[in-house]
Amino acid sequence: MSKNIKVVELEDVVVKFAGDSGDGMQFSGTQFSDTSASLGNDLSTFPDFPSEIRAPQGTIAGVSGFTVHIGHKDVHTSGDQADVLVAMNPAALKANMKWVKSGATIIIDIDNFDNKHYKKAGYIEDPLHEGLLKSYNLIKPPITNLTRATLKDSGLDNKTMDKTKNQFVVGILFWLFNRDLKRGEQFIKDKFKGKDDIISANIKVLNEGYNYAETVEALNITYLVNPAKKYKGKFRNITGNIATAWGLIAASEKTNLPLFLGSYPITPASEILQELSKHKNLGVKTFQAEDEIAGVCSAIGASFAGNLAVTSTSGPGLALKSEAIGLAVMTELPIVVINVQRGGPSTGLPTKPEQSDLMQALYGRSGESPCIVIAATTPADCFNYAYEASKLALEHMTPVILLTDGLLANSSELWPIPKMADMPEIKPRFVKNNDENYQPYIRDEKTLARFWAIPGQKGLRHKIGGLEKENITGDVSNDPINHQEMVKIREEKVQRVARNLPDQIIDGEPSGDLLVIGWGGTYGALLSSVKDLQEKGKKISLAQFNYIKPLPKNTGEILENFKKIIVCELNLGQFANYLRSQFPEFEYKQYNKIQGIPFMIAELKNKFNEILEDI
Amino acid sequence: MEHSQVTAKDYKVTNPVKWCAGCGNFSILSAIQDVLPETGIEKEKVVSISGIGCSSRFPYYMNTYGFHSLHGRASAIASGVKLANPKLSVWQVTGDGDSMAIGGNHFIHLVRRNININVVIFNNKIYGLTKGQYSPTTPKGSITKTSPDGTIENPFNPGELTMGSQGTFFARMVDTNPKMMRKVLKEAADHKGTSIVEVLQNCVIFSNKIHQEITGKDVRYDNQIFLEHGKPMLFGKEKEKGLILDNNRLKVVKIGENGITGDDILIHDTKTDCPNVHFMLSRMTLPEYPVAMGVIRAYDCTVYETLLNDQIIQAKENSDIKNVDDLLNSGDVFKI
């Protein structure tokens, strides 16, 4: 080797892949993250794709991105800013410069940096000649030409050859991060199983990229990100939507109840329906309904008939399902409603995360219509909370709304694989055939849940419906006193769920200067920023809520023990307002962002420092 | 045999039935209660599902598992029930507003999927429970509470909609003819697939005698034709009239006139896959034609839940993933 190469050890590194929607950026990002996972790095990934399927090539609207954050240290987010940016064209560069660290390595395909592409990207002048990139380590191989030259004897057409360009970049990254090419090759073999010409072309280009990096002068440092310390055992990389789907299957297996999903495709929730539709092998029934309403109604029917019944959607779909969720509240049937939140209102920002459906989940129905509302906080714990949502619905005979969001849905993290034997028991409220004491609204004294008599069972014929019913007997009733009693029972039933919930956990000391409060998918960014400040000696702690209605029993105590409280959420303050309604004795500061992007660690730390300085 | 133990009485409730005196719903309720024992189904396996409206109070008046759901959504709820447990006998009771207006979308998709559910549409061509507004089946020009100058909308015909949605079973019957209802309902129950049964039902309060022209004692022989599979399409008091195909249209003829003999009359074939004649029959209206009664279409083909179940069986056979632990450990797993 002719050049001198320095090896630098890094605690963590953020790589962002950006290009046209068809450039294979999601593929190469996954390839890089999976091979990192296999080496034991902690990791978090985040795909960022436009809502158009193939927006015009070369334009900002068409830029698709995939961020991979790998670490020797714990990784909780996909990272504020990238250490390495791959930009396949000028639009990808332009769209991502603000997310790149000063001094970062930028890899571009110089073949695409011409006036035609500049115009499409909206550059007035050549970005490479403005000196704009002076403070970066710019690597500019002619990727398109080198790829085609590599494959000139392959017999493939240009279009097919160009689809392997991403492997040139991955080759460079494998060299840059001292990765074994064998792992990259294996990934290609697995993904293109059966297409030998495609496999061999991709592998050739991967090696070519690696060799290019080895010889080019501009690359003289390589990096090592050592395995994370915390990990031992069996792991997999999993996204929130897949984890959600699997959590439901797990609950179905545990209870021995068939899983029924009634759903309608909607971004970013469709993947739950798609994933479950692949698991007929485990008895899962998926019903792609004619609309959102039929999705939830078919689930209600399946619940009446004794299945573990679920519907999945995103914000506008939840709006359409409201009336039917009210029916499930009234008939006290167990259903799980999954809302993968996105930017709203209306069609809003379909592919972007937001937390603005909290009030809709809590109150968005006619009448006094309480549901259990819970939220998952990381991609992998979508598994646990989908399981928990099923458990709570079946044990308390009520709809449960599980909130995730577009970030959790598509992001991935490394997940220690659980064992089914370790999953908690679920006890549905069944009735024995011919139980003489059975009446539709007779209740468990402790939980107030009614019992689940299933059509087909002997001696338990009964009716339920949307009209108010007399408590115990279930007869239709217009009696004013009975209505008030039933309204109170339905609310109390949900509140009593808190008796069995775990206490709210605090990351950090149980008292101090500033309590940061978050809920759901903002956990990674909030935890990283709070931990950074804790390491600097600040008296700051984090309470990230999974259980929203009802709140954990110790919520009030937690709030008491800090001088100041700040509620951070990706909306205008819905959880803050909810806490104000539940615990009006405290003062809540707010940090809110609704830009369709997650919190950045830096902005959170700035805000927290500002408050801490005033104490 | 189990059905020998079950009688119509088993399906009757002790609570009062709260429809208006003289309402056509009573006789439909009785007809269904009479037919269920004949189907051989266990009483615990019968489920009545409804939406909202006068007809939709039906589950409260049937001693079965019952679900009185949301306006228009009964088809979707019934679909979920049937797919969750295909062994149940699912009866959806609905009205012209519930099924053709607010539930129109669910209706056509249920029919298209051919899930084995029996749907009985009580068609009184008016909104009863909300007290007299026009419905999607109200004849054009009718004066109602919301059409003081006459409706300007073309009405739906449930038969046309069923055929247009690739329905496999459509029948029509009259609430004043218990014998006809029992015969039709039994065939609907026996049909594998979505059975749509339209009942011309009289609302004594808001559309009294709306079907009088078809069902009146003095006119019914001339204004109805009762169709039976394999039999010639004849009607009239002496069965002196019939239907033939003339220039691709149905035509009413009199036997003995213009050289027409009994052999010229069309033979009713409910079982053919081709819905063209069924479509024409279902849309016959006065005064050119008699209105078709009985089973118009009963085409046997595979039902949705059978296809679904077959896929599940096949997937279970072909997969190495036998439980959730297998699933969690499938694909890219890293040992660190």
Interface residues (C-beta under 8 A of the other chain):
Chain A: D34 A37 S38 G40 D190 P227 Y231 K232 G233 K234 F235 R236 N237 W246 I249 A250 E253 P258 F260 G262 H279 K280 N281 L282 G283 K285 F287 A289 E290 D291 I293 A294 C297 S298 A299 I300 G301 A302 S303 F304 A305 G306 N307 A309 E323 A324 L327 T331 L414 I417 P418 K419 M420 P455 G456 Q457 K458 G459 L460 R461 H462 K463 I464 G465 G466 L467 D475 V476
Chain B: N15 K43 E44 K45 V47 I49 I52 P59 Y60 N63 T64 Y65 G66 F67 H68 S69 L70 R73 S75 A76 I77 A78 S79 G80 V81 K82 L83 A84 N85 K87 L88 N105 H106 H109 L308 Q311 I312 Q314 A315 K316 N318 S319 I321 K322 N323 V324 D325 L327 L328 N329 G331 D332 V333 F334 K335 I336
